Amino acid sequence: MPEHSRRTVTASAPRKKRWLEDPEPPIALRAWSTSIGNQEHELDLGQTTYVCGAHPDCAIVIDDPQISSRHALLERRGGVDRAPMLRVRDTDSKNGIRLRGERLASFDVTAGQPFELGRSVTVLPMSEAMRVARRRLFNVYGSGTPELPLDQLLIESLGNGNLLVLGAPGGGHQELALAVHAVSPRRTVPPELPAEVPIDPAEQHALVERAARSTLFLSLPDKLRALRTAFVDDLMSVKHEIRVIAHAPTLAVARRVLGAEVVGRMRHVLLRPLRTRLEELPEIFNQLLAARASTLRMEHLSAEHQAALRRYPWPNDVDELAEVASCVAAVAPSPTQIVPVREAAHALNLGRTALYDNLRKVGLAQFWESLDAAQSLDAAQPRRS
């Protein structure tokens, strides 16, 4: 008999707060190891069991050296419809299954609770909200850093910890905060997103009251003075149950504004500029287009236009790419459909000249002419007065 426990355990969930929604059903698995890279596997909600292993006939195929041909059985539990729990059973595999490093015969997990197959493959059950949040996080965070990979950031998003996001303006910091909030225990209360941190004590108190039991996004620009200690202590107090996500251009600025001790207790998230991760640009661009209901993709553009997007330095980072994607999606809802530029500009609340300029600066002027679509009646350059 293998030397591991035969008892079935349930992974402990974070301490339930009064704002926490019921668990959502896992609809996908994210699996990663040095051998397989990072994969996503669908979990059909119409099924109740899934065989996981290296054999190609398995419902979930993970071809890692540590994985047996039929390594584990996953069963939906906790209800007939949209069951929120998965029971993971070892099917006499060579290297076993593990929960928090302990080898067990079976255990129960919900979306957001990772487990291991063998000693090499980490598996994360994902809800629909988590999958959407992961795509949004990828757009601004990419695959992450060795210190904090993307999926680890997603797992931490499910908790309550305060985050300090470091990086230059334009990097999608508010989008990251919204993605984190969307899967956090505080997601039932709208987040607080002030344009700037108030200086008046009465306004600071009102901000704390509005953000109670929710997420507060703070932008800490370089010129912002140190905040009152009483205000910072109030923000971080457990009595208000506020999750603070702060953005600062540098660690030095964050320490000056919030205080070194407070910053030291926050999880640091470093956003890399888009120009340093251009290998991810096609996937980001395609996801931004999909989010804007366009079926056009970067690969539909001509080679010349694709090269132009890769050459452009993106001085305003991901926010600028999102603006360009909005213009592209408005002009081309699909590879075979072109909207007259006047109509596209009106839909975006832009002038024709502004829309053309947004496309021209990144090298996409007249990009629609290379598409397999009827030519726009408004394809001529706008007249300049």
N, C-alpha and C positions, 0 to 999 in steps of 0.2 A: 504494500500500500504506500502511495506517495507520502512523504513526510510534510504534509500541510493540513491545515484545519479543514474538517468536513462540515463545519457549521456555515450557515448562510447568514450574512450580515447585511445591514442596510447602511449605506454611506450616510454619515451624519450631515444634515443640512445646516446652513447657517442659522443661528438663533432666530426664531420667527418673530418678526416685528409686526406691529399692527397694520402696517401699510403693505405688507408682502402679499402678492397675488398667489393663487394656487399654481403649482408647477405646470408648465406647458409640456405637451407630449414631445419626446425626441422625434425629429423627422429626418435626421441625418447624423452620420458619424464623421468626425474629423480624425484621421489617424496619421501619425508621423513617426519617423525613425530616420537614422542616417542612411538606411538602405532604401526605403521607399519614398523618401522625401516627405511631402505633405499631400494627403489625399482626402477627398470627400466622398462619402458613400450615402446614397439615398436609403431611407427606411420607409418603405411603402406603408402608409397608415392602414391599408387594407389587410396587411399581414399581421400575425401575432407572434411568429417565430422567425428567426434568421440564423442560418449557419454561417459562421465566420471562420475562414481558414485560407490556406495557400492554394487549395485545389480550385481550378477554374469553374467548377460546378457550384461553388459556394455562393450564397446570396451576397456575401460581403467578402471579396477576394483581397487578401493582404499577403503579398508575396515577399515576405521577409524571412531570412534564414532561421529566426527563432520561432516562426509560426508553423504549427503542424498543418497537415492537409485539411483536417476538420478540427479546428482548435477549440472553438467555443460555440455555445448556443445562446442566443439572446432571445428572451421572451418578454412580451409586453405584459405588464401587471398593473393592478391598481384600478381597474375599471374596464368595462366592455368597450366603451367608446372613448377614443383619444386617451388611452391609458398613459399616465404620466411617468411610469416607472419601467425600467428595464432590469430584468434578472439576468445576470451573466453567469453561465454555468461552464465549468471546465469539462470538456468531453475527452478526458484521458489524454490530454496533450502532453508533450514531452516537457515543455518549459512553463506550463501553468498560466494562471491568471492572477493578477495582483490588484489589491486596493490599498492605496497609500503605502505601497512597498511590501505588504503582507500577502503571502501566497494563500489563497483560499479556494475551496471547491466551488463556491458560488457567492454572489453578493448582489444587492440591489442598488441601482444608481438612478438618478434623474438627470435631466438636461443640465449641463454645466458641471457635472461631477466626473472628473477624469479617472480612468483606470488603465492598467497595463496588461498587454498580452505578452507573455514571456518577460524578458528583462529589457527589451529594446523598443517595443512599440507602445506609444501612448495613444489612448483613444478618448475622444471627448464627445459624448452625446450632445447634440445641438437641437434646440427648439427653432421654430421659424424666426422668432425675434432675434435669437442669437446669430442665425445665419445672415439675416439682413444687417445686423450690427457689425458682423465680421467684414462684410463687403465694404461698409462705410469706413470702418477702421483701416482697412487695407488701403483705401484711396488716400488717406492722409498719413498713415504710419508705415505703409509698405509691409514687407515681411518681417520688419522689426530688427532688433539688434541681438547679438549673442546673449547680452545680459537680460533682455526682455523680448523674446520672440512674440509675434503677433498673437498666437493662440494663448500664451500666458497672459498677455494684456487682456484678451477677451475673458479669460477665467477671472482675473482680478476685477474686471468690470462688473461681474455678478455680485461683488461684495459691497462693502461700505467704505473702503479706505479712501482717503483724500489723495488727489493726484496733483503733481506739479508738472505742467507741460512746458518744455523748453524748446525754443526755436524762433526764427525770425517771423515777422508778420506775414500773413498770406499763406501760411502753412496748413490751414484748415483746422485751427485749434478749437474753434467753436463747434465745428462739425464733429470732431472727436468727442467733445464733451456731450453732445447730443446723442451720439452713438453709445457712449458709456451709460448715460442716463436711461436709454431705452431698454436696457437689460438689467438694470440695478434694482434692488428691492424698493427703491424710491420712485419707480417709474409710474406709479399711479397718481403722483402729484406733479403738475407741470414744472419744469425747471425754471430757475430765475436767471435771466441773462441780461444784466444791466449793461448799458452802453459804456459806462465807466464807474469806477468805485467812488461812491459819494464821500465827501470830506466832512460835511456837517454831521455832528453826533446824532441829531434827531433822525436824519435821513439814513444813517448807518443802522440805527436801531430798527427803523421801519424795514430796511432791507433784510435784516436778520429775521424779523417776524414773517415776511413774505416767503423767505426761503426755508422756513422750518419744515422738517420732514421731507425735504426734496433736495435737489442738486442746485448748487450755486456756482456759476461760471464767473471767475474774476479775471479781467485783463489787467496785467500789471506792466504798463509801458515804462520805458527807461526813465522818463521824467517824473514819475509818480513818487511822491514823498513817502517816508515811512508811515504806516498806518498806526493809529492809536492802539496801544497794547490792549486796552479794554475791549476795543472792537474786535481785534483778532482773537482774543480769548473767548469772546462771545460766539464768534463764528465756529470755533473749534470745540466749543462746549458740547458734551454729549446730550445735554438737556434739550437742545434744539434739533438734534438728529439731522444736521445738515451735512451733505457730502460736498466738500469744496473741491472744485477743479480749477486751478489757477494756471494762467499762462504768463510766462515772462520770457523776454529775449535771452537772458542769461541767468545763471545760478546766482551771480553776484547781485543782480537786480532783485531777485526773489528774496534773498536773504536780507537785503536792506529794507524792503517794503514789509515783509511779513515777520522777519526775525529769524535768525539762524536756527534756533531751537525748533520752531514750528516747521520750517522747511526740512529740517533733518528728519522729521516724523512722517513726511509725505513720500509717496512713491514717485520717483522721477521718471518722466517719459520724454525721451529726446526725439524730436521730429527731424528727420534728415531732409534737406532741400530736394525738391523734385529733380533738379539737374544732376544730383548725385545718384539717382536710381532710375535712370531713363529706361533700363531694361523692363521696368514695371509700367512704363507709360502706356503701352497698348491696352493692357488689362484695365488700368485706371480709366483711360479715355472711353473704353467700351462700356464700362460700368456706369460712367457718368451719362453716356448717351442712352443706355437702357433705362436709367432712372428718369430720363426725360421723355420716355415713351417712343424713342426712335429705334428702329431696327437696323439703321446704318451702323457699321463698325469700321474701325480704323483700316482693316484689310480691304474694305471697299474703295478706299481712296487710292489715287494713283501713287506709284512709287515715289514720284517727285513730291507729292504732298505729304506722304508718310515721312520721307526724309526731312522735310521742312519742320515737321513737328518735333523730330528728334534733335534737330540742330538748334532750335530756338532755346535761349537760355532760361526762360521762365522766371523772370525777375520777381514776379508776384506769386510764384509758386503754385500750389494746388488750387488756390482760389482763382487764379488766372486761367488755369486749365478748365475749371468748372464753368467759367464765363464763356470760354471759347466753345465748350461742349454745348452750352445752351444755344449759342448762335447756330452751330452746325445742326443740332437737332431740330431747330425751328425751320431752317431752310430745307433740310432733308429728313422728313419723318421716316423714310425708308430709302434703300438704294435705288428704287425705281420711282420715287415720288419727290418732286421738287415743288416747294411752295414759293410763289412770287416773293421776292425780297421785301417788297413794301409790306406785304401781309405778315411775313416772318418778323420784321422789325416792329410792327405794330403789336404783335402778340407778346414781344419782349419789352414793350414800352420803351423802344429805342427809335432813333431816327435811322433812315436808311444809311446815311453816311457813317453813323456810329457802328452799325452792324458790319458794314464793309470794312471799316478800319479795324475792328476787333479781329476779323478774319485775315486781313492783309498783313497785319503786324507779325502773325505767326506763320505766314507763308501759305495761307489757304484761300487766297483771292481766287474767285471763280472756281472753287473746287468742284462744284456741281457739274461743270462741263465735262469732267472725266467719268461721270457716273452713267450707268445705263438707265437713263430716265429722260422723260420729255423735258426739253429745255424750258426754263422759266421765261415767261414773257417779259420779266423785269430783270433780265440778266445784265443789261448794260450798266456801266459804272454810273453812279449818281452824279448829277450835275453839281458842280461847286460854284457857289456865288462869289 
